[in-house]
Amino acid sequence: GEEVAQTPKHLVRGEGQKAKLYCAPIKGHSYVFWYQQVLKNEFKFLISFQNENVFDETGMPKERFSAKCLPNSPCSLEIQATKLEDSAVYFCASSQSGFSGNTIYFGEGSWLTVV
Amino acid sequence: DQQVKQNSPSLSVQEGRISILNCDYTNSMFDYFLWYKKYPAEGPTFLISISSIKDKNEDGRFTVFLNKSAKHLSLHIVPSQPGDSAVYFCAAAPPGTYKYIFGTGTRLKVLA
């Protein structure tokens, strides 16, 4: 598609439940990125993919967070056993190339509320 | 430690005047900078970028200036319009990486 498509737009989970978010990158884009926006507008980088391969996962809290980009499927970000502090907007972005000098385009975000 | 800083959380400007949004960074290795605009409940929208080999890039009403010695960049919007009211983020990345680091944003309000 012409834009990064994220689903669901809103998700409410009880503490300890699993949350799974999906992202379809722009057609032709090989790189996918996940960012977390919590409070005060801070964007935190989580993970990036080059096609189905993890490119950079230095921002991922590895205990409960996992992500995948499988061929012919939307990318996903999964949080096992959610905690209150996981409440945030999760943005997916995509780009044609993996290195600085190329623009990344964001989806509209998935708002996760953990209660 | 915040590597990309936007020290003004908000800015109000009269319609038709110039809006100047500022961004400072600490890592001299950053070689590419982006500006995004964000409306409430929407994703960030790309506005304009600049490479470290340039000191200015212009696109319509938007101009970005880069001062490498001061580690400072600014976004100029001329003339400002009410539709420009949004939160503006600057972002930077070191070479060879896509791990863009974002500032905390500046909320621009253009008054009609």
Interface residues (C-beta under 8 A of the other chain):
Chain A: V4 Q6 Y31 F33 Y35 K40 N41 E42 F43 F45 S48 F55 D56 T58 G59 F91 S95 G98 F99 S100 G101 N102 T103 I104 Y105 F106 G107 E108 G109
Chain B: D31 Y32 L34 Y36 A41 E42 G43 P44 T45 F46 S49 S51 V87 F89 A91 A93 P94 P95 G96 T97 Y98 K99 Y100 I101 F102 T104 G105
